[in-house]
Amino acid sequence: MNLAFFQNFIMISTPQTVFVLLTLFVIFYLLKKMRDFKYNFSFRMFIALIVGLGFGFVLQFFADFPDKENAVLWFKEAKHYFSFFSSVFVAFIKMLVIPLVSVCIIKVIIEIDKNIKLSSLLSISLFWILFSTAIAAIIGLALAYMFDLGSNFNDNAGARELREIQSFSSIILNLIPSNLITAYSKENIIAIVIFSFLIGLCAKQISKQAEYEKAFVSFENFINISHGIMMNMTKIVIKFMPYAVVCMMSNVILSNGFEAIKTAGLFIVLTYVAMFIMFGVHFLLLLSQGLNPIKYAKKAFSVWLFAFSSRSSLGTLPMTVSVLEKKLGVSPVVANFVASIGSTTGLNGCAGYFPAMAAVFVCFALGVEFDISFALMIVLVAVLGSLGIAGVPGSATMAASIMLAGLGFGDNFMMLSLILAIDPIIDMARTASNVSGAMTSALCTAKNLKTLDKKVYDS
């Protein structure tokens, strides 16, 4: 058969390419066996990161560290398949974004104040949760901008392009979904968030009317079933993330060489800087409410440490609630409500500074110049997107996808391969920020509602 068929169609035309693919499948098999032997997801992600990194360097070495134009054939074919497997995973992630955001927001609005009689509890707690997320997004944006994060990534992106400067009124007007079909087809996340929010709000209002009572139960059941289906689909896709990380990390190394490690290192450093800055922000928020941040830090440290090591806001929730009630004097109602909402909504790390930094990374890598309207959009998408990822596994990945889609960079999600590959390292910092943000919001809410036992807090 013609060799061109293997080179141009199948893209497996050399023994080296076959060997590389066989090695990749062996790695996949070993990762699967690790899952069968009950190794936790975080450990498998870390192993996938190291293996992908090493695999990419080994292939670079045997190809004599080629540039993009002079790479040998097997190197190009291997890179093609790494990119292919990575793209399949990304396609599934993007497939979930629109229906997931819609269903999650409607469900949050319908159920967020179930069994809660004080409307002030809802409004005040959401204010503190989303306010801290907005600050986190601004911090992530500022750090990434100051250090030109992504500017040296993929140098062939071309010269920077100037973005059209829009007025504030134009930005707000563009957020309103004048055509819902267009908003869905163009992945206008903010418009979808607003529309879904209105559906949930109106559904909640008519649920109290007798003529809609039975119909509302059916609607609520439909939303709950849809939410369950989407959660299950998301869990299935996220399970394949370790396999995707091997391909993503290897592909990044093959495409960008040592420069990729430099960029990855900078992203890690900036993430941890953002974490410490957010701790400082939380201290300032507590000071604004007349609360001693040193007392908070001493009592919350064990929770931070558990969140940092476990990388799970939800897994830390029982400990979070216990410390809020017993050591910080927050009433049980506020502690349970705000900590629960804060563990899935308004995540300072996963939905705040991380997607903001990812947006700047992609922007600089593409050569797109910043302006004030673009910065404002990043903060708005971060805040609104944090409502749309409530309870979603792999929330940071989904938040990054929502961010890029909301900014019109949805087709460039693959550029985050490097960032997703180092996810286990940066997720520790993000989770600590998430939990501290939820605890701070609970304390500020309790103080505003006058349900904080100051004696317990100061003890």
C-alpha positions in Angstrom: 0.0 0.0 0.0 1.1 3.5 -0.7 3.4 5.0 2.0 1.6 8.3 1.7 -1.6 6.6 3.1 0.2 5.9 6.4 2.0 9.2 6.5 -0.9 11.5 5.6 -4.0 9.6 6.7 -3.2 7.3 9.5 0.0 9.2 10.5 1.8 6.1 11.6 4.5 5.4 9.1 7.7 4.6 11.2 8.6 1.9 13.7 9.5 4.8 16.2 5.9 6.1 16.0 4.5 2.6 16.7 6.9 2.2 19.7 5.9 5.6 21.1 2.2 4.8 20.8 2.7 1.3 22.4 4.6 3.0 25.2 1.7 5.5 25.7 -0.9 2.7 25.9 1.3 0.8 28.4 1.3 4.0 30.5 -2.5 4.2 30.2 -2.8 0.6 31.3 -0.6 1.2 34.4 -2.7 4.3 35.3 -5.8 2.2 35.0 -4.3 -0.5 37.3 -3.5 2.2 39.8 -7.1 3.2 39.8 -8.1 -0.5 40.2 -5.8 -0.8 43.2 -7.6 2.2 44.7 -4.8 4.8 44.5 -6.5 8.2 45.0 -7.1 10.5 42.2 -4.6 13.2 43.4 -1.8 10.6 43.5 -2.6 9.4 40.0 -2.7 12.9 38.7 0.7 13.6 40.2 2.1 10.4 38.6 0.6 11.4 35.3 2.2 14.8 35.5 5.7 13.3 36.2 5.3 10.6 33.6 4.1 13.0 30.9 6.9 15.4 31.7 9.5 12.7 31.5 8.0 11.1 28.4 8.1 14.5 26.6 11.8 15.1 27.5 12.8 11.6 26.5 11.2 12.0 23.1 12.9 15.5 22.7 16.2 13.9 23.6 15.9 11.1 21.0 14.8 13.5 18.4 17.8 15.7 19.2 15.7 18.6 20.5 14.4 19.7 17.1 12.7 23.0 16.2 9.3 23.1 14.7 10.4 23.1 11.1 13.2 20.4 11.2 11.6 17.8 13.4 11.9 14.2 12.2 8.8 12.4 10.9 8.2 10.1 13.9 8.5 13.1 16.2 5.8 14.9 14.2 3.5 11.9 14.2 3.9 11.3 17.9 3.1 15.0 18.6 0.0 14.6 16.4 -1.3 11.7 18.5 -0.5 13.4 21.8 -2.5 16.4 20.5 -5.3 14.2 19.3 -5.8 12.5 22.7 -5.6 15.8 24.5 -8.1 17.3 22.1 -10.6 14.5 22.7 -10.6 15.2 26.4 -10.9 18.9 26.0 -13.8 18.4 23.5 -15.7 16.4 26.2 -15.0 19.1 28.8 -16.3 21.9 26.4 -19.4 19.7 25.6 -20.5 19.8 29.2 -20.0 23.5 29.9 -23.3 25.0 28.5 -25.8 22.4 29.8 -23.9 22.1 33.1 -23.9 25.9 33.8 -27.6 26.2 32.9 -28.8 23.3 35.1 -26.5 24.1 38.1 -27.5 27.8 38.3 -31.3 27.0 38.1 -30.8 24.3 40.8 -28.8 26.7 43.0 -31.5 29.4 42.8 -34.4 27.0 43.4 -32.8 25.2 46.4 -30.4 27.7 47.8 -32.7 29.0 50.5 -34.7 25.8 51.1 -35.5 25.6 54.8 -33.9 29.0 55.3 -36.5 31.6 56.4 -34.2 34.6 56.7 -33.7 36.2 53.3 -30.9 38.3 54.7 -28.9 35.2 55.4 -28.9 34.4 51.7 -28.2 37.9 50.5 -25.4 38.7 53.0 -23.7 35.4 52.7 -23.7 35.5 48.9 -22.4 39.1 49.0 -19.3 38.0 51.1 -18.7 34.9 49.0 -18.9 36.6 45.7 -17.1 39.7 46.9 -14.1 37.7 48.0 -14.2 35.8 44.7 -14.1 39.1 42.8 -11.1 40.3 44.8 -9.4 36.9 44.1 -10.0 37.3 40.4 -8.5 40.8 40.5 -5.4 39.5 42.3 -4.9 36.7 39.8 -5.4 39.1 36.9 -2.9 41.6 38.4 -0.2 39.0 39.1 -0.5 37.4 35.7 -0.4 40.8 34.0 2.6 42.1 36.0 4.7 39.1 35.2 3.5 38.7 31.5 2.3 35.2 32.2 2.2 33.3 28.9 4.0 35.9 26.8 6.9 33.6 26.1 4.7 30.6 25.5 4.4 29.5 21.8 6.3 32.4 20.3 4.8 31.9 16.9 1.6 33.5 18.0 2.5 36.6 16.2 2.4 40.3 17.1 0.0 41.5 19.7 -3.3 42.7 18.5 -5.1 45.8 19.9 -8.5 45.1 21.4 -11.3 47.6 20.7 -11.9 49.7 23.8 -15.6 49.5 24.8 -17.6 51.8 27.0 -18.9 50.5 30.3 -22.5 50.8 29.0 -21.6 48.7 26.0 -20.1 46.0 28.1 -23.2 45.8 30.3 -25.5 45.8 27.2 -23.5 42.9 25.7 -24.2 40.9 28.8 -27.9 40.8 28.1 -28.9 37.8 26.0 -31.0 39.5 23.2 -31.0 36.2 21.3 -30.8 33.1 23.4 -30.1 30.8 20.5 -27.1 32.9 19.4 -25.9 33.1 23.0 -25.9 29.3 23.2 -24.3 28.8 19.8 -21.6 31.3 20.5 -21.0 30.0 24.1 -21.9 33.4 25.6 -21.5 32.2 29.1 -22.5 35.4 30.9 -25.7 35.6 28.9 -26.5 32.0 29.7 -25.8 32.6 33.4 -28.1 35.6 33.4 -30.9 33.7 31.6 -30.6 30.6 33.8 -30.6 32.9 36.9 -33.8 34.5 35.8 -35.4 31.0 35.1 -34.5 29.9 38.6 -35.6 33.1 40.3 -39.0 33.1 38.5 -39.5 29.4 39.1 -38.9 30.0 42.8 -41.4 32.8 42.9 -44.2 30.9 41.2 -43.6 27.8 43.4 -45.5 29.7 46.1 -48.6 30.1 44.0 -51.2 27.4 44.4 -52.0 27.0 40.7 -48.3 26.2 39.9 -47.6 24.0 42.9 -47.9 20.6 41.2 -46.3 21.8 38.0 -43.4 23.3 40.0 -42.7 19.9 41.7 -42.4 18.3 38.2 -40.1 21.1 37.1 -38.0 20.8 40.2 -37.8 17.0 39.7 -36.7 17.6 36.1 -34.0 20.0 37.1 -32.8 17.5 39.8 -32.7 14.6 37.3 -30.9 16.8 34.8 -28.5 17.9 37.4 -27.8 14.3 38.5 -27.2 13.3 34.8 -24.8 16.2 34.2 -22.9 15.5 37.5 -22.5 11.8 36.5 -21.3 12.8 33.0 -18.9 15.2 34.5 -17.5 12.6 36.9 -17.0 10.2 34.0 -15.1 12.7 32.0 -13.0 13.9 34.9 -12.0 10.2 35.6 -10.0 10.3 32.3 -8.0 13.4 33.3 -4.9 11.5 34.4 -4.7 9.9 30.9 -5.2 13.3 29.3 -2.5 14.8 31.5 0.1 12.4 30.2 -0.7 13.4 26.6 -1.1 17.1 27.5 2.2 17.4 29.3 4.1 15.4 26.7 2.6 17.5 23.9 3.5 20.7 25.7 7.1 19.6 26.0 7.2 18.4 22.4 5.7 21.7 21.2 7.6 24.2 23.5 10.6 22.4 24.9 12.3 23.9 28.0 10.3 27.2 27.7 7.2 25.3 28.9 8.8 24.4 32.2 9.8 28.0 32.8 6.2 29.0 32.2 4.8 26.2 34.3 7.2 27.2 37.1 6.0 30.8 36.9 2.4 29.8 37.0 3.0 27.7 40.1 4.9 30.5 41.9 2.2 33.0 41.1 -0.6 30.7 42.2 1.1 30.3 45.7 1.7 34.1 45.8 -2.0 34.6 45.1 -2.9 32.1 47.9 -0.9 34.1 50.5 -2.3 37.4 49.3 -5.8 36.0 49.6 -5.1 35.0 53.2 -4.1 38.7 53.7 -7.4 39.8 52.1 -9.4 37.5 54.3 -7.6 39.1 57.4 -8.5 42.5 56.1 -12.2 41.5 55.6 -12.3 40.2 59.2 -10.6 43.4 60.5 -13.3 45.4 58.7 -15.9 43.6 60.8 -13.9 44.2 64.1 -12.6 40.6 64.3 -9.0 39.8 65.2 -7.4 37.9 62.2 -4.7 36.4 64.4 -7.4 34.6 66.5 -8.9 33.4 63.2 -5.5 32.2 61.8 -4.6 30.2 64.9 -8.0 28.4 65.0 -8.4 27.9 61.2 -4.8 26.7 60.5 -5.7 23.1 61.0 -8.6 23.4 58.5 -6.3 25.2 56.0 -3.7 22.4 56.3 -6.3 19.7 55.8 -7.7 21.5 52.8 -4.2 22.0 51.4 -3.3 18.3 51.7 -6.7 16.8 50.8 -7.3 19.2 47.8 -11.1 18.9 48.5 -13.3 21.7 49.7 -16.2 19.4 50.1 -14.0 16.8 51.9 -13.0 19.5 54.3 -16.6 20.7 54.9 -17.2 18.7 58.2 -14.0 20.1 59.7 -14.8 23.6 58.4 -18.3 23.6 60.0 -17.0 22.1 63.3 -14.2 24.8 63.7 -16.7 27.6 62.8 -19.1 26.5 65.4 -16.9 25.3 68.3 -13.8 27.5 68.0 -15.0 30.6 66.2 -18.4 31.1 67.7 -20.5 31.0 64.5 -24.1 29.9 65.0 -24.9 26.4 63.6 -27.4 27.8 61.0 -24.9 30.3 59.6 -21.9 27.9 59.8 -23.7 25.0 58.0 -25.4 27.2 55.4 -22.5 29.5 54.4 -19.8 26.9 54.7 -21.8 24.5 52.5 -22.6 27.2 49.9 -19.0 28.4 50.1 -17.6 25.0 49.4 -19.2 24.8 46.0 -19.9 28.5 45.0 -17.6 31.5 44.9 -14.4 29.5 45.2 -11.7 32.0 45.7 -9.0 29.8 44.2 -10.8 27.6 41.7 -13.2 30.2 40.4 -11.3 33.4 41.4 -7.6 33.8 40.8 -7.0 30.6 38.8 -9.3 31.2 35.9 -8.3 34.9 35.8 -4.6 33.9 35.6 -5.5 31.3 32.9 -7.3 34.0 30.9 -4.3 36.3 31.0 -2.0 33.4 30.1 -4.1 32.6 26.9 -4.4 36.3 26.1 -0.7 36.9 26.2 0.1 33.6 24.4 -2.2 34.7 21.6 -0.6 38.2 21.5 -3.9 40.0 22.4 -3.3 43.3 24.2 -5.1 44.1 27.4 -7.5 47.0 28.1 -9.8 47.9 31.0 -12.9 46.4 29.4 -11.1 43.0 29.0 -10.0 43.1 32.6 -13.6 43.9 33.7 -14.9 41.0 31.7 -12.5 38.6 33.4 -13.7 39.6 36.8 -17.4 39.4 35.8 -17.0 36.0 34.2 -15.1 34.8 37.3 -17.9 35.9 39.6 -20.8 34.7 37.5 -19.0 31.5 36.5 -18.5 30.7 40.2 -22.2 30.2 40.4 -22.3 27.9 37.4 -19.8 25.4 38.7 -21.5 24.7 42.1 -20.8 21.2 43.2 -19.0 20.3 40.0 -16.1 17.8 40.3 -12.9 19.2 38.7 -14.4 22.7 39.3 -11.2 24.5 38.4 -11.0 22.9 35.0 -14.6 23.8 34.4 -14.1 27.3 35.7 -11.2 27.8 33.3 -13.3 26.5 30.4 -16.2 28.8 31.4 -13.7 31.8 31.6 -12.3 31.2 28.1 -15.7 30.6 26.6 -17.0 33.8 28.3 -14.1 35.8 26.8 -14.5 34.4 23.3 -11.4 32.2 23.6 -13.3 28.9 23.8 -11.4 27.5 20.8 -8.1 28.1 22.5 -8.7 25.9 25.6 -6.0 23.5 24.4 -3.5 26.2 25.3 -4.1 25.4 28.9 -2.7 21.9 28.5 0.4 23.0 30.4 -1.7 24.4 33.2 -3.9 21.4 33.5 -0.9 19.1 33.5 0.4 20.8 36.7 -3.0 20.9 38.3 -2.1 18.7 41.3 0.5 21.1 42.4 -1.6 24.3 42.1 -4.8 22.7 43.4 -3.4 22.5 46.9 -3.1 26.3 47.0 -6.5 26.8 45.3 -8.3 24.6 47.8 -6.7 26.3 50.8 -7.9 29.6 49.4 -11.4 28.2 48.7 -11.9 27.0 52.3 -10.4 30.1 53.9 -12.7 32.2 51.8 -15.8 30.2 52.8 -14.8 30.5 56.5 -14.2 34.2 56.2 -17.6 34.7 54.5 -19.3 32.7 57.3 -17.7 34.9 60.0 -18.6 38.1 58.2 -22.1 36.9 57.7 -22.5 35.9 61.3 -21.2 39.3 62.4 -23.6 41.2 60.2 -26.5 39.1 61.4 -25.4 39.4 65.0 -25.2 35.7 65.5 -21.5 35.5 66.3 -20.5 34.5 69.8 -17.6 37.0 70.3 -16.5 35.4 73.6 -15.9 32.1 71.8 -14.1 33.8 68.9 -11.8 35.7 71.3 -11.1 32.8 73.6 
